[in-house]
Amino acid sequence: MARTKKVGITGRFGARYGRKAKRTVKSIEENMKKKHVCPKCDRPAVKRQAVGIWKCSKCDTVFTGGAYVPQTPMLKTANRNIKRVVGGD
């Protein structure tokens, strides 16, 4: 088995695809596989089920989100603008 101390999760690619592409994939996949905060119960227990489908292991809430992260930057921007217009909480 190859050593993966430097390359981490992208060690499966071996010597292929280049350094920059592997670094990009590494950052995306590590962020995708970590536990995210649930929007309903505020616990770090959300895991990815499939592309765009996320599930909280504590409260069993299933919701849709981005392909790699549950809340995309565009969603955060939209929520901020809605709160500003409506005069949110």
SULWOHU-V367525 format. One record per residue. RES is the residue in one small letter. SS is DSSP state (~ for helix, > for strand, _ for the rest). D_CENTER is the distance of its C-alpha to the mean C-alpha in Angstrom with 1 decimal. Layout:
# SULWOHU-V367525
res:ss:d_center
RES:SS:D_CENTER
RES:SS:D_CENTER
This chain:
# SULWOHU-V367525
res:ss:d_center
m:_:27.9
a:_:26.6
r:_:25.7
t:_:22.0
k:_:22.3
k:_:21.5
v:_:19.3
g:~:17.3
i:~:15.0
t:~:16.7
g:~:20.1
r:~:20.4
f:~:21.2
g:_:24.3
a:_:26.2
r:_:24.9
y:_:22.9
g:_:23.4
r:~:21.9
k:~:19.9
a:~:18.2
k:~:17.3
r:~:16.0
t:~:13.7
v:~:12.4
k:~:12.2
s:~:10.1
i:~:7.5
e:~:7.8
e:~:8.1
n:~:4.9
m:~:3.4
k:~:6.6
k:_:7.1
k:_:8.2
h:>:7.2
v:>:10.3
c:_:12.1
p:_:13.7
k:_:16.8
c:_:17.7
d:_:15.8
r:_:15.1
p:>:12.2
a:>:12.2
v:>:9.5
k:>:8.5
r:>:7.7
q:>:11.3
a:>:11.5
v:_:10.5
g:_:9.6
i:>:10.8
w:>:9.4
k:>:12.1
c:>:13.2
s:_:15.4
k:_:17.7
c:_:18.7
d:_:17.8
t:_:16.4
v:>:14.8
f:>:13.3
t:>:11.9
g:_:9.2
g:_:7.6
a:_:7.5
y:_:4.3
v:_:2.6
p:_:5.7
q:_:7.7
t:_:8.5
p:~:11.2
m:~:13.8
l:~:13.3
k:~:13.8
t:~:16.8
a:~:18.2
n:~:18.2
r:~:19.9
n:~:22.5
i:~:23.2
k:~:23.8
r:~:26.0
v:~:28.0
v:~:28.5
g:_:29.0
g:_:26.3
d:_:26.3
